[in-house]
Amino acid sequence: MPELPEVETVKRGLEPIWQGASIDRAVLNRDNLRYPFGAEFIGRVSGKKALSLSRRGKYLVIDLEGLYLIAHLGMSGSFTITDKENYTPRKHDHALFYLNNGKMLVYHDPRRFGFLILVDRLEDYPPFAKMGPEPLSNHFNSAELYERINAKKSPIKQLLLDQAVVAGVGNIYACEALYEAQISPLRGGNTLNMKECEALAAAVKSVLLRAIESGGSTLRDHRKADGEMGYFQHEFAVYDKEGVPCPRCKNGANTVQRIVQAGRSTFFCPACQKA
């Protein structure tokens, strides 16, 4: 599932084309994705100008003159940009947006776990109401992280995946951040001291920023708005590296291990991420 860096990469790719442009026409090739589009979807977005594009956690938000289009890419969703005259239909192209600048935006989603919904007020959208701070904002720091986890006994890896603790961090980047901070994913949130929270908050920011610079991680379906793949997967230290020598331990004496936590694979080095 696309995480914060992948969604941010898509936003940055769409922004120069969509921001300031109006939707001349919208076409839906099916009635629903994860959720139904609704009978009024086309009529409500047609003629609307995109005033801004933003991201909240793993969600893309387009301000259509006070009407908000919220997009979630699910497992395999992607937006691509093409010229209207060069568009070649593909299977699983579910939503088409024809812009007044000659460009066309195509939402493609083979598994259909993503969705496009319209809301009148962002504050009324339930997932946003309980979402934690953006990890790249000034609101996310060691004190904020400590405050959110110091009474919780759950493993810190699971807490990083809790969108009420911090927005947008998923499995890949939780593993990588914990490795960078040298904190075991098995540690309870209430066992981390302020110094460790400082290291972890810094690691989360560092990993996410490097991933964004690399265009995100393409493991299966993620594509940037220009159709190109991200390449942060080539920089993974531990994620999906089971049995590979730990890059930090001297002489590769220890290997990356894989365990399962709450149904998700966790990759870490037990030697330098001690519980």
Secondary structure in CASP SS format (residue, H / E / C, confidence):
PFRMAT SS
TARGET T0000
AUTHOR 0000-0000-0000
METHOD secondary structure of the structure
MODEL  1
M C 1.00
P C 1.00
E C 1.00
L H 1.00
P H 1.00
E H 1.00
V H 1.00
E H 1.00
T H 1.00
V H 1.00
K H 1.00
R H 1.00
G H 1.00
L H 1.00
E H 1.00
P H 1.00
I H 1.00
W H 1.00
Q C 1.00
G C 1.00
A C 1.00
S E 1.00
I E 1.00
D E 1.00
R E 1.00
A E 1.00
V E 1.00
L E 1.00
N C 1.00
R C 1.00
D C 1.00
N E 1.00
L C 1.00
R C 1.00
Y C 1.00
P E 1.00
F C 1.00
G C 1.00
A C 1.00
E C 1.00
F H 1.00
I H 1.00
G H 1.00
R H 1.00
V H 1.00
S C 1.00
G C 1.00
K C 1.00
K E 1.00
A C 1.00
L C 1.00
S E 1.00
L E 1.00
S E 1.00
R E 1.00
R E 1.00
G C 1.00
K C 1.00
Y E 1.00
L E 1.00
V E 1.00
I E 1.00
D E 1.00
L E 1.00
E C 1.00
G C 1.00
L E 1.00
Y E 1.00
L E 1.00
I E 1.00
A E 1.00
H E 1.00
L C 1.00
G C 1.00
M C 1.00
S C 1.00
G C 1.00
S E 1.00
F E 1.00
T E 1.00
I E 1.00
T E 1.00
D E 1.00
K H 1.00
E H 1.00
N H 1.00
Y C 1.00
T C 1.00
P C 1.00
R C 1.00
K C 1.00
H C 1.00
D E 1.00
H E 1.00
A E 1.00
L E 1.00
F E 1.00
Y E 1.00
L E 1.00
N C 1.00
N C 1.00
G C 1.00
K E 1.00
M E 1.00
L E 1.00
V E 1.00
Y E 1.00
H E 1.00
D C 1.00
P C 1.00
R C 1.00
R C 1.00
F C 1.00
G C 1.00
F E 1.00
L E 1.00
I E 1.00
L E 1.00
V E 1.00
D C 1.00
R C 1.00
L H 1.00
E H 1.00
D H 1.00
Y C 1.00
P H 1.00
P H 1.00
F H 1.00
A H 1.00
K C 1.00
M C 1.00
G C 1.00
P C 1.00
E C 1.00
P C 1.00
L C 1.00
S C 1.00
N C 1.00
H C 1.00
F C 1.00
N C 1.00
S H 1.00
A H 1.00
E H 1.00
L H 1.00
Y H 1.00
E H 1.00
R H 1.00
I H 1.00
N C 1.00
A C 1.00
K C 1.00
K C 1.00
S C 1.00
P E 1.00
I H 1.00
K H 1.00
Q H 1.00
L H 1.00
L H 1.00
L H 1.00
D C 1.00
Q C 1.00
A C 1.00
V C 1.00
V C 1.00
A C 1.00
G C 1.00
V C 1.00
G C 1.00
N H 1.00
I H 1.00
Y H 1.00
A H 1.00
C H 1.00
E H 1.00
A H 1.00
L H 1.00
Y H 1.00
E H 1.00
A H 1.00
Q C 1.00
I C 1.00
S C 1.00
P C 1.00
L C 1.00
R C 1.00
G E 1.00
G H 1.00
N H 1.00
T H 1.00
L C 1.00
N C 1.00
M H 1.00
K H 1.00
E H 1.00
C H 1.00
E H 1.00
A H 1.00
L H 1.00
A H 1.00
A H 1.00
A H 1.00
V H 1.00
K H 1.00
S H 1.00
V H 1.00
L H 1.00
L H 1.00
R H 1.00
A H 1.00
I H 1.00
E H 1.00
S C 1.00
G C 1.00
G C 1.00
S C 1.00
T C 1.00
L C 1.00
R C 1.00
D C 1.00
H C 1.00
R C 1.00
K C 1.00
A C 1.00
D C 1.00
G C 1.00
E C 1.00
M C 1.00
G C 1.00
Y C 1.00
F H 1.00
Q H 1.00
H H 1.00
E H 1.00
F C 1.00
A C 1.00
V C 1.00
Y C 1.00
D C 1.00
K C 1.00
E C 1.00
G C 1.00
V C 1.00
P E 1.00
C C 1.00
P C 1.00
R C 1.00
C C 1.00
K H 1.00
N H 1.00
G H 1.00
A C 1.00
N C 1.00
T E 1.00
V C 1.00
Q E 1.00
R E 1.00
I E 1.00
V E 1.00
Q E 1.00
A C 1.00
G C 1.00
R E 1.00
S E 1.00
T E 1.00
F E 1.00
F E 1.00
C C 1.00
P C 1.00
A C 1.00
C C 1.00
Q C 1.00
K C 1.00
A C 1.00
END
